[in-house]
Amino acid sequence: MDLLESGKLLVKSKIKNIPNSPGIYKFLDNKNKIIYIGKAKNLPKRLQNYTSSSGLAVRTQRLISSIKELEIITTSNESEALLLEANLIKKFKPRYNVLLKDDKSFPYIQIRMSDSWPQLTKFRGKHNDQDLYFGPFASVASANWTIKMLQKVFQIRVCDDHTFKNRTRPCMLYQIKRCSAPCTNEIEKINYKISVQNCIDFLNGKSRSIQQKFSKEMEVASKNLDFEKAAIFRDRIKSLTYIQSSQQINKDNFIDADVVVSYRSSNISCIVVFFYRSKQNWGNQCFFPKHDSENSESEVMDAFLAQFYENKIPPRQIVLNIKPKNLDLLQKALERKNKKK
């Protein structure tokens, strides 16, 4: 018996003991290594396709010929199966799956509201409910640049808690007007909280109201002949305008969206993700998913989106140039992720 028929018989022998349930299945080779992970609305029905006597693609025949074991995990619904599939593919990197390479945890700007003197910082990792997060940014450089500009405008502390608690005099950032030095009480807590809220409003897209507020403060200071204070607000308005002009390349007026564009040449796919948050363009990132020539653009996009958003909260809008193979299922799965946020 050849390897292809042997693989088919193994799958057939397992099907009779598998419940009619949504879930994922794993094919393992002779080294007990996972070589493929798939999802199904009905596991036995999906697995039956691998036992067909004809019509199997060459890639599928190679896969079946390598199968030495089959394992399943049932789920409560198909959307849950899709998310689990993406998670396991990223973890085990099976040879026959479309793989998202170069994935990483994108940087966010975090405002640590859990602290009595909130800190502005760059953050990667799991988000908590106490603090605020803005992003993702396409690169560490773009996140750092934005934090630097926000410091100039809102003068929120960026130092860690140990430094903050042990300072006895203001640091250099206070001298160059990039921090209000709450560590040594150079600013009252109520005024510091106003600065933090202004920063939050700006990052939420309320830039015009912040600029108007600063303009009024500048006018009041000028009328009171406090020209030094007026100059401070003038410089802050300039910095806000500079941030906007650097990040507002947004012709289609996306509010909160990821624009995902796929291009394929021969067997190589390039997928570019553009990040728009609060009507601002926060950069883009390129990916080169690993796949076989037999995978269609629709299949590659499907696998990419499932794996890309496996560890990220999706935005309100995702704009695509290629329709994924399982568009409706993906949409339901991503909506479930948003509800769990």
C-alpha positions as CSV (number, residue, x, y, z in Angstrom):
1,M,0.0,0.0,0.0
2,D,1.4,3.4,-0.9
3,L,1.7,6.3,1.5
4,L,-1.3,8.2,0.0
5,E,-3.7,5.3,0.5
6,S,-2.2,4.7,4.0
7,G,-3.0,8.3,5.0
8,K,-6.5,8.1,3.6
9,L,-7.2,4.9,5.6
10,L,-5.9,6.5,8.8
11,V,-8.3,9.4,8.4
12,K,-11.2,7.1,7.6
13,S,-10.5,5.0,10.7
14,K,-10.6,8.1,12.9
15,I,-13.7,9.7,11.5
16,K,-16.2,7.2,13.0
17,N,-15.2,8.2,16.5
18,I,-15.3,12.0,15.9
19,P,-18.4,13.9,17.0
20,N,-20.4,16.1,14.6
21,S,-19.1,19.3,16.0
22,P,-17.1,22.4,15.0
23,G,-13.5,22.3,15.9
24,I,-9.9,22.0,14.6
25,Y,-8.0,19.0,13.5
26,K,-4.2,18.3,13.5
27,F,-2.3,16.1,11.2
28,L,1.0,14.7,12.6
29,D,3.9,13.0,10.7
30,N,6.1,10.0,11.7
31,K,8.1,12.2,14.1
32,N,4.9,13.2,15.9
33,K,5.3,16.7,14.5
34,I,2.2,18.7,13.5
35,I,2.3,19.3,9.8
36,Y,-1.1,20.8,9.2
37,I,-3.9,22.4,11.3
38,G,-7.4,22.9,9.9
39,K,-10.8,24.1,11.1
40,A,-14.2,22.8,10.4
41,K,-17.9,23.5,11.0
42,N,-18.5,19.8,11.1
43,L,-15.3,17.8,11.7
44,P,-16.3,14.4,10.2
45,K,-17.7,16.0,7.1
46,R,-14.6,18.1,6.6
47,L,-12.2,15.2,7.2
48,Q,-14.2,13.0,4.7
49,N,-12.8,15.3,2.0
50,Y,-9.3,13.9,2.6
51,T,-10.4,10.3,1.8
52,S,-11.7,11.1,-1.7
53,S,-10.5,8.7,-4.4
54,S,-10.0,11.5,-7.0
55,G,-9.8,15.3,-7.4
56,L,-7.2,15.9,-4.7
57,A,-4.7,18.7,-5.4
58,V,-1.0,17.7,-5.6
59,R,-0.3,19.6,-2.4
60,T,-3.1,17.8,-0.5
61,Q,-1.8,14.4,-1.8
62,R,1.6,15.2,-0.4
63,L,0.0,16.2,2.9
64,I,-2.1,13.0,3.2
65,S,1.0,10.9,2.3
66,S,2.8,12.3,5.4
67,I,0.0,11.7,7.9
68,K,0.7,9.2,10.7
69,E,-1.7,10.5,13.3
70,L,-4.8,12.7,13.6
71,E,-5.9,14.7,16.6
72,I,-9.0,16.9,17.1
73,I,-10.2,19.7,19.5
74,T,-13.9,20.4,19.5
75,T,-15.2,24.0,19.9
76,S,-18.6,25.5,20.7
77,N,-18.9,27.2,17.3
78,E,-17.1,27.8,14.0
79,S,-15.8,31.2,14.9
80,E,-14.1,29.8,18.0
81,A,-12.6,27.1,15.8
82,L,-11.1,29.8,13.5
83,L,-9.5,31.7,16.3
84,L,-8.1,28.5,17.9
85,E,-6.8,27.4,14.5
86,A,-4.9,30.8,14.0
87,N,-3.5,30.5,17.6
88,L,-2.2,27.0,17.0
89,I,-0.8,27.7,13.6
90,K,1.3,30.6,15.0
91,K,2.4,28.4,17.9
92,F,3.4,25.2,15.9
93,K,4.1,26.6,12.4
94,P,3.0,23.5,10.5
95,R,4.7,22.9,7.2
96,Y,1.6,22.7,5.1
97,N,-0.2,25.8,6.5
98,V,0.0,29.4,5.2
99,L,2.3,31.0,7.8
100,L,2.4,34.6,8.8
101,K,6.1,35.5,9.0
102,D,7.7,38.5,10.6
103,D,4.7,39.0,13.0
104,K,5.4,40.8,16.2
105,S,3.7,42.6,19.0
106,F,3.2,46.2,17.7
107,P,4.0,49.1,20.0
108,Y,1.2,51.1,21.6
109,I,1.3,54.3,23.6
110,Q,0.1,53.6,27.1
111,I,-1.2,56.2,29.6
112,R,-1.0,54.5,33.0
113,M,-4.2,55.8,34.6
114,S,-3.7,53.2,37.4
115,D,-1.1,55.5,38.8
116,S,-2.0,58.6,40.8
117,W,0.4,60.6,38.6
118,P,-0.3,58.9,35.2
119,Q,2.8,58.0,33.1
120,L,3.1,58.2,29.3
121,T,5.1,55.3,27.9
122,K,5.6,52.9,25.0
123,F,4.0,49.5,25.6
124,R,4.0,46.0,24.1
125,G,2.1,43.1,25.6
126,K,-1.3,42.3,27.0
127,H,-3.6,45.3,27.8
128,N,-5.3,45.7,31.2
129,D,-8.6,47.5,32.0
130,Q,-7.1,50.2,34.2
131,D,-4.8,51.9,31.7
132,L,-5.4,53.5,28.3
133,Y,-3.8,52.3,25.1
134,F,-3.5,54.1,21.7
135,G,-2.2,52.3,18.6
136,P,-0.9,50.2,17.2
137,F,2.0,52.0,15.7
138,A,3.8,50.5,12.8
139,S,7.2,50.8,14.3
140,V,9.0,51.6,17.6
141,A,10.4,54.7,15.9
142,S,7.0,56.2,15.1
143,A,5.7,55.5,18.7
144,N,8.8,57.1,20.2
145,W,8.5,60.1,17.9
146,T,4.9,60.6,18.9
147,I,5.7,60.3,22.6
148,K,8.4,62.9,22.3
149,M,6.0,65.3,20.6
150,L,3.3,64.6,23.2
151,Q,5.9,65.4,25.9
152,K,6.5,68.8,24.4
153,V,2.8,69.6,24.3
154,F,1.4,68.0,27.4
155,Q,4.5,67.6,29.6
156,I,3.4,64.2,31.1
157,R,6.0,62.2,32.9
158,V,7.8,59.3,31.1
159,C,10.0,58.1,33.9
160,D,9.5,54.8,35.6
161,D,8.0,54.5,39.1
162,H,11.3,54.0,40.9
163,T,12.9,57.2,39.4
164,F,9.7,59.1,40.0
165,K,9.5,58.2,43.7
166,N,13.1,58.9,44.4
167,R,13.8,62.2,42.7
168,T,14.5,65.2,45.0
169,R,14.8,67.8,42.2
170,P,13.5,68.1,38.7
171,C,15.4,66.3,35.9
172,M,16.6,67.6,32.6
173,L,13.3,67.0,30.9
174,Y,11.8,69.7,33.1
175,Q,14.5,72.1,32.2
176,I,13.9,71.6,28.4
177,K,10.1,71.9,29.0
178,R,9.2,68.3,28.2
179,C,8.0,67.4,31.6
180,S,6.1,69.3,34.3
181,A,8.1,67.5,37.1
182,P,5.2,66.1,39.2
183,C,7.9,64.1,41.0
184,T,8.9,67.2,42.9
185,N,5.5,68.8,43.0
186,E,6.3,71.5,40.5
187,I,2.7,71.1,39.2
188,E,-0.5,70.7,41.2
189,K,-2.2,67.3,40.8
190,I,-5.4,68.9,39.5
191,N,-3.5,70.7,36.7
192,Y,-1.5,67.6,35.9
193,K,-4.7,65.6,35.5
194,I,-6.0,68.3,33.1
195,S,-2.8,67.9,31.0
196,V,-3.3,64.1,31.0
197,Q,-7.0,64.5,29.9
198,N,-6.0,66.9,27.2
199,C,-3.4,64.3,25.9
200,I,-6.1,61.6,26.0
201,D,-8.5,63.9,24.0
202,F,-5.9,64.6,21.4
203,L,-5.1,60.9,20.9
204,N,-8.8,60.3,20.6
205,G,-8.9,62.7,17.7
206,K,-10.2,65.8,19.5
207,S,-7.3,67.8,18.3
208,R,-9.3,70.9,17.2
209,S,-10.9,71.3,20.6
210,I,-7.5,71.1,22.3
211,Q,-6.0,73.7,19.9
212,Q,-9.0,76.0,20.6
213,K,-8.5,75.6,24.3
214,F,-4.8,76.4,24.0
215,S,-5.6,79.5,21.8
216,K,-7.9,80.8,24.5
217,E,-5.2,80.3,27.1
218,M,-2.7,82.1,24.9
219,E,-5.2,85.1,24.5
220,V,-5.8,85.3,28.2
221,A,-2.1,85.3,29.0
222,S,-1.5,88.0,26.4
223,K,-4.2,90.2,27.8
224,N,-2.7,89.8,31.2
225,L,0.7,90.7,29.8
226,D,2.1,87.3,30.7
227,F,4.0,86.9,27.5
228,E,6.1,84.0,28.7
229,K,3.0,81.9,29.4
230,A,1.5,83.0,26.0
231,A,4.7,81.8,24.3
232,I,4.4,78.4,25.9
233,F,0.9,77.9,24.6
234,R,1.9,79.3,21.2
235,D,4.7,76.6,21.0
236,R,2.3,73.9,22.1
237,I,-0.1,74.8,19.3
238,K,2.8,74.7,16.8
239,S,3.7,71.2,18.1
240,L,0.2,70.0,17.8
241,T,-0.1,71.2,14.2
242,Y,3.2,69.5,13.4
243,I,2.0,66.2,14.8
244,Q,-1.1,66.4,12.7
245,S,0.6,67.4,9.5
246,S,3.0,64.5,9.9
247,Q,0.3,61.9,10.5
248,Q,-2.7,63.1,8.7
249,I,-2.2,61.5,5.2
250,N,-5.7,60.2,5.2
251,K,-7.5,60.9,2.0
252,D,-10.3,58.5,2.6
253,N,-11.0,59.9,6.0
254,F,-10.6,56.6,7.9
255,I,-11.4,57.1,11.6
256,D,-10.3,53.7,13.1
257,A,-9.3,51.3,10.4
258,D,-6.7,48.9,9.1
259,V,-6.2,49.0,5.4
260,V,-4.9,45.6,4.3
261,V,-3.5,45.4,0.7
262,S,-2.2,42.2,-0.9
263,Y,0.0,41.8,-3.9
264,R,1.2,38.6,-5.4
265,S,4.0,37.8,-7.9
266,S,4.5,34.2,-8.8
267,N,4.7,32.3,-5.5
268,I,5.5,35.4,-3.4
269,S,2.9,37.4,-1.6
270,C,3.4,40.8,0.1
271,I,0.7,42.1,2.4
272,V,0.9,45.7,3.7
273,V,-1.2,46.9,6.6
274,F,-1.8,50.6,7.1
275,F,-2.9,51.7,10.5
276,Y,-5.4,54.6,10.9
277,R,-6.5,55.6,14.4
278,S,-8.5,58.7,15.4
279,K,-8.3,59.9,11.7
280,Q,-4.5,59.8,11.8
281,N,-2.1,57.6,9.8
282,W,0.1,55.8,12.3
283,G,2.3,54.0,9.7
284,N,2.4,50.8,7.9
285,Q,4.1,47.4,8.0
286,C,4.9,44.8,5.3
287,F,4.5,41.0,5.7
288,F,5.5,38.1,3.4
289,P,3.4,35.1,4.3
290,K,4.8,31.6,3.5
291,H,2.5,29.6,1.3
292,D,2.5,27.1,-1.6
293,S,1.8,28.1,-5.2
294,E,-1.5,26.3,-5.0
295,N,-2.8,28.6,-2.3
296,S,-5.1,31.3,-3.9
297,E,-4.8,35.0,-2.9
298,S,-8.2,34.5,-1.2
299,E,-6.8,31.7,0.9
300,V,-3.6,33.6,1.8
301,M,-5.6,36.7,2.8
302,D,-7.9,34.5,4.9
303,A,-5.0,32.8,6.8
304,F,-3.2,36.1,7.2
305,L,-6.1,38.0,8.8
306,A,-6.9,35.1,11.2
307,Q,-3.3,34.9,12.4
308,F,-2.6,38.7,12.3
309,Y,-5.6,39.5,14.6
310,E,-5.1,36.4,16.8
311,N,-3.3,38.5,19.5
312,K,-4.7,41.9,18.6
313,I,-8.0,43.7,19.1
314,P,-9.2,44.6,15.6
315,P,-10.3,48.2,14.7
316,R,-13.9,49.1,13.9
317,Q,-13.1,48.9,10.1
318,I,-10.9,46.6,8.1
319,V,-10.5,47.6,4.4
320,L,-9.3,44.8,2.0
321,N,-8.4,44.7,-1.6
322,I,-8.8,40.9,-1.7
323,K,-11.9,39.1,-0.4
324,P,-10.9,36.4,2.1
325,K,-12.1,32.8,1.5
326,N,-14.2,32.8,4.7
327,L,-15.2,36.4,4.9
328,D,-18.4,35.9,6.9
329,L,-16.7,33.6,9.4
330,L,-13.8,35.9,9.8
331,Q,-16.1,38.8,10.4
332,K,-18.0,36.9,13.1
333,A,-14.8,35.8,14.8
334,L,-13.3,39.3,14.9
335,E,-16.6,40.7,16.2
336,R,-16.4,38.1,19.0
337,K,-12.8,39.3,19.9
338,N,-14.1,42.9,20.0
339,K,-16.9,42.0,22.4
340,K,-14.4,40.3,24.7
341,K,-12.3,43.5,24.9
